[in-house]
Amino acid sequence: MRLTAILYHVKNKRPHGHVYRGKHRKVKPPTFEDLTKLRHDFEREERNMLILRHPYLTLEQSVGHMKDLKPRPSLVELYRDYRNSRFQKHFTWNDQLIHLRTTDNWE
């Protein structure tokens, strides 16, 4: 009986269910590393909010700002375009059969 009463009043009992979630959860005390992470998060948030408050670029900033982001054509595409320019030109039947009209007379 006395052992049960002592164990019933011990404050170091674990919470029911998931340890780190819920009404009676176990809370981890913050460390210095947690505080520095929080400070860096707030600084990053402030930088993002500054960008969102001033969303437009000036004329000096807008010149060439997308130059590095343009996709470069691959070698396969360049070779395919070169090959198609030589062999797949548009033609008509008149162009193909013009050599047959050498002896055609109009009179």
C-alpha positions as CSV (number, residue, x, y, z in Angstrom):
1,M,0.0,0.0,0.0
2,R,2.7,2.5,0.9
3,L,4.7,1.6,-2.2
4,T,1.7,2.2,-4.3
5,A,1.0,5.5,-2.7
6,I,4.6,6.6,-3.2
7,L,4.7,5.5,-6.9
8,Y,1.3,7.2,-7.5
9,H,2.6,10.6,-6.4
10,V,6.0,10.5,-8.2
11,K,6.2,13.4,-10.6
12,N,8.6,11.8,-13.1
13,K,5.9,9.7,-14.8
14,R,5.9,9.6,-18.6
15,P,3.0,11.2,-20.5
16,H,0.4,8.9,-22.1
17,G,0.5,8.3,-25.8
18,H,3.1,10.1,-27.9
19,V,5.9,11.6,-25.8
20,Y,6.5,14.8,-27.7
21,R,2.9,15.6,-28.8
22,G,-0.3,16.5,-27.0
23,K,-1.6,18.1,-23.8
24,H,0.7,16.2,-21.4
25,R,3.8,16.1,-23.6
26,K,7.5,16.1,-22.6
27,V,8.9,19.5,-23.5
28,K,12.6,19.7,-24.5
29,P,14.4,22.6,-22.9
30,P,15.8,25.1,-25.5
31,T,19.6,25.0,-26.0
32,F,21.9,27.7,-27.3
33,E,21.9,26.0,-30.7
34,D,18.1,26.2,-30.9
35,L,18.3,29.9,-30.1
36,T,20.9,30.6,-32.8
37,K,18.7,28.6,-35.3
38,L,15.7,30.7,-34.3
39,R,17.7,33.9,-34.8
40,H,18.9,32.8,-38.2
41,D,15.4,31.9,-39.2
42,F,14.1,35.3,-38.1
43,E,16.9,37.0,-40.1
44,R,16.1,35.0,-43.2
45,E,12.4,35.8,-42.8
46,E,13.2,39.5,-42.5
47,R,15.3,39.4,-45.7
48,N,12.5,37.7,-47.5
49,M,10.0,40.2,-46.2
50,L,12.3,43.1,-47.4
51,I,12.3,41.5,-50.9
52,L,8.5,41.1,-50.8
53,R,8.0,44.7,-49.8
54,H,10.2,45.9,-52.7
55,P,9.4,43.4,-55.5
56,Y,10.5,45.4,-58.5
57,L,14.0,45.6,-60.0
58,T,15.5,48.9,-60.9
59,L,16.6,49.5,-64.5
60,E,20.2,48.8,-63.6
61,Q,19.3,45.6,-61.8
62,S,17.1,44.3,-64.6
63,V,19.7,44.5,-67.3
64,G,21.0,40.9,-67.9
65,H,19.6,39.4,-64.8
66,M,18.2,36.4,-66.7
67,K,21.4,35.8,-68.8
68,D,22.6,32.9,-66.7
69,L,19.2,31.2,-66.5
70,K,18.7,30.9,-70.2
71,P,18.9,27.2,-71.3
72,R,21.8,26.5,-73.6
73,P,21.0,24.3,-76.6
74,S,22.4,20.9,-76.3
75,L,24.8,19.3,-78.8
76,V,22.1,16.8,-79.9
77,E,19.7,19.7,-80.8
78,L,22.5,21.5,-82.7
79,Y,23.4,18.4,-84.6
80,R,19.8,17.7,-85.4
81,D,19.2,21.2,-86.7
82,Y,22.3,21.1,-88.8
83,R,21.3,17.7,-90.3
84,N,17.8,18.8,-91.0
85,S,19.0,22.0,-92.7
86,R,21.0,20.0,-95.2
87,F,18.6,17.1,-96.0
88,Q,15.0,18.1,-95.2
89,K,14.5,21.2,-97.2
90,H,11.1,22.0,-98.6
91,F,10.8,21.0,-102.3
92,T,8.1,21.0,-105.0
93,W,7.6,18.5,-107.8
94,N,8.5,21.2,-110.3
95,D,11.9,21.6,-108.8
96,Q,12.4,17.9,-108.8
97,L,11.3,17.3,-112.4
98,I,12.7,20.4,-114.1
99,H,15.5,18.4,-115.7
100,L,12.9,16.6,-117.9
101,R,11.8,19.7,-119.6
102,T,15.0,20.4,-121.5
103,T,13.6,19.4,-124.9
104,D,10.2,20.8,-124.5
105,N,9.4,23.3,-127.3
106,W,6.7,26.0,-127.2
107,E,6.3,26.2,-131.0
